[in-house]
């Protein structure tokens, strides 16, 4: 007999998902802190209001050094919070 592997991909509420993480039903995941996202949006809005250009190589607090896709209007970053057995309760208790 051979082992099979099953994967589930999709969003879940940390408050509801923490039990599934502790039972092993879900391994965990990654997420961006919405509070930090709000801070980044305000920072970038102020930069634009002050006449600063959002361009490659600048350091935006909360994002780090960026390389935006100006044409696609995207800024992709790798500042995700890891959700696992060690972090899920703290993140869920924060309301994330």
Helices and strands as residue ranges (DSSP letters): H 14-23, E 29-31, H 34-49, E 59-60, E 64-65, E 81-83, H 88-93
